[in-house]
Amino acid sequence: MAITTADINRPEKYLIEGLRHIGSATASGELHRLGLRNPVMLGPNPWTAGNSVVGPALTLQFMPKREDQYDVDEYADPELQLHRHVLYHTQAGDVVVVDARGDLTSGVFGEMMLTFFKGRGGAGVVIDGCIRDYTHVQHLGLPLWLCGVTPNFHTQTNIVPFAVNVPIACGGVLVMPGDIIVADDDGVVVVPIKLAPELLKRASEHSEWEEFARLKLAEGGDLRKYYPLRPDAQGEYETWRKTHKSG
């Protein structure tokens, strides 16, 4: 098993900062309008309610264990353990995304690996599989999107880490190293870097008129008029927008 050491091309910081102000639901809807059929992962669910994260993806790929390709004694050398190597690339704000094949028996990371990731500034963890040591990990303050937890360590059962910072499939979605992950209590959305500027523009506009619509609906306004905005509500919105922006 060769160790993949390629780093990732991270998106410009203004994209990350701008997308922090939108949620996964808005990101998903606007990406769909931009031509992505489904950018939402199925499988990894929020395990740390109330958290959200936006950041570039570090990727780790697992494969099914095959005994002729897996030497237990050789792999006992910690530096041959690829799940460590993806974390070595961590910069502040990164999200580690793992193709664990939906396996519910292998714990991809444990307390020590995730403590290291958090200490390096890692922002979140997305795995279509499990972690271990959840009793301790849940207190790290690290946002998690997982399929489950297990007592087993990562190569104890069915899968082995295979490559670092390569294209992966996670939750049924293609993830390229450096793609922007937008994750919250609704789920995990993958944003291709080349679509991020247009997404940011559209999502900012969407978020602004939704704020206006929310206010009007909370006051008892007509749902048919304010969501989505009908033409006869546009004047009200523009007036509110000018006042809102000047304030």
N, C-alpha and C positions, 0 to 999 in steps of 0.2 A: 504494500500500500504506500503510494507516494504521498508525501506531505505537500499540500498546495499552500504556497506562501504569498500568493498575490494579494496585494492590498486592494482597496476599492476606490472608485472615483466618487467622492462625496458631492452631493448637490450644493449649489450656492446657499449660503446661510440665510439669505433673505427669503428663500423658498420655504425653508424649515420654519423660520419664525412666522412667516405669513400663514402657513397652513396650521399652525398651532391654534388659530382662532376659529377653525372650522371643525366640525365633528366628522366621524366616519360616515354618518348618514348623508350629509351634504356631499362629501367627497365621492361616495359611491354613486349618488344620483348624477352629479356633474360629469364624472368619468364615463358613465353610461351614455350621456348625451354627446360626449366627445368620441364615442365609438368603441369603448371597451364593454364587451358583453357582460362580464361579471368580474370585477376586481376584488370581490369579498371572499375571504377565506372561510371555508366550512370545516369546523373541527375545533380549532383553538378558541376557547371561550375565556372571558375574563375571570381570573381567580383573585383579583385584588380590586374589588368594586370601588368605583369612584375615581379611578385613575385614568389618565389619558396620556398618550405619548405620540410624538411625531419625530421621526429621525431616520437616518439612512440605515439600510440593512446590511449587516454582516451575515453571511450565509454559511451554513454547515449542512452537508449532505450525508445521510446514512444510507446504507445498503443492507440487504439481507445477509446474515452471516453465512458464509460458506467455509466449511472446515479446512479445505485445501488452501484457502486464501487467508486464513486467520491462524496465526501462531501465538498461542497464549503466552509462551515464555518470552518471545520477542516483544510482544506488546506490553509486557510488564515494565519495560522502560518508559517512564512517564513522558519523555519527549517524543515518543511515537504515538501518543494518544491525541488524535486529531481534535477531539472536543476541547482540548486545552489550546490548540493553535488558533482556533477561530477567536478565542478571547484575547490572545496576544495582540490582535489588531485593534482592540478597542480604543476609541477616542471618545471624548465627552459627547454625549448625545446619541451614540450609536444604539441600534436595536439589533440584537442577535436573533436571527430567524433560522429555524432548524427544520429540515425535511427529515422527520423521524418516521415517515411512512405510516403514520397513524397508529404506531405500535403502543400498546397500553401496558407492556410488561417491562420495558427498559427505561430506566431513569437517565435521561440525557445529561443533566447536570445535577450536582448536589450542592450542599451548603457552601463548601469551600470554593468551588468554581464560581458560584454566583456572588459570593462575597468579594472575590477578586474582580469580577466584572463590575459590580457596583462601585468598588473602590477606584476603578479606572475611569469612572464617569459614565458607565453604561446606563442607558435610559429605560430599557424594557426588554422583555424576553417573549418571543413567540415560538411555540413548538407544537407541531401536529403530533404530539406524543406526550411523554411524562417527564417530570423531574422527581428527585427523591429528597429526603430531609425536609419535607414541607413544614414540619413542626418548627424548624428554625428559620427556613427561608422566608416564611410569611412575615417575619419580623424585620426583614432587611429593608423594607420600604421600596422594593423593586417591583414595578408593575409587571404582571404575569398574564399571558394568554396561553392556556394549556388545554390538553385533552384530559389530563388527569395526573395523579401522583402514584408512586409505587415505591416499595422498599428496595427494589433491585437497582444495581448499578448499571451503567450504560451498555456494557458488552456482556452482561450476565446471561442474556437470553437470546433474542432473535436477530438483532441488528448490530452493525458496527459503523463507526464514522468512516467516511470514504473520501471526502474532499472538502476543502475550505475555500470560500469566496468564489464559488462557481454558480451558474444558474441552477435553481432548485425548484421543485414543486412543493408548496406548503399549503395545506388545506385546499388542494385542488386548483391553486393559482400559481402561475409562473412568477418567481421572484428573481430578479437580477441583482447581483451585488451593487449596492448603492441606491437601489430603488427606495423611495420614501415610504415608510410605514406610518399610517395614520390609524391609531387604535384607541378604543375607549370601551365603555360598557356595552355598546351596540355590536362591537366586533372589530375585525382587522381588515383594513383596506390597503392594497398595494398601489402606489402611485408611480408610474414610469417617470423618470426624470424629464424626458422630453415633453411630457404633457403637463408637468407641474406648473409652468408659468401661466398657461391658459386656465388650468384648474384654479389657481390662486385668484386670477382675475374674476372668473365666473363665480367662484364660491364667495368672494368678498361681496360682490353685488347681491348674491342670493341671501347671504347672511344679513345684509343691511335691510332689504325689504322684508325679510322674515321678522326682524326685530320690530319694525313698524306694524306688521300684521299681527304680531303677538300682542302688542299693546292694544290695538283696536279690538281684537277678539276678547281680551281680558276685560274690556269696557262693555262687552255685550254686542260688539259689532257683528254684522252679517257675515257668516262664513263664506257665503257665495260671492260676496263682494271683495273680501280681504285675503282669501286664501284659495287659489292664487289671486294676485291683484287684478281686478277687472280694470278696463280703461277708465271707468268713471271714478276709480279710487286713485288713479295715478297722480292727479293734481294734489290731493291730500298728502300723498307720499312724498312728492317733490318738495312741498312746503315743509313737511316734517324733517326731511333730509337736510335741507338748508339750515334749519334751526339746530338740528342735532349735530351737524358737522361744525357749525360755528361755535357750539357750546363745548 
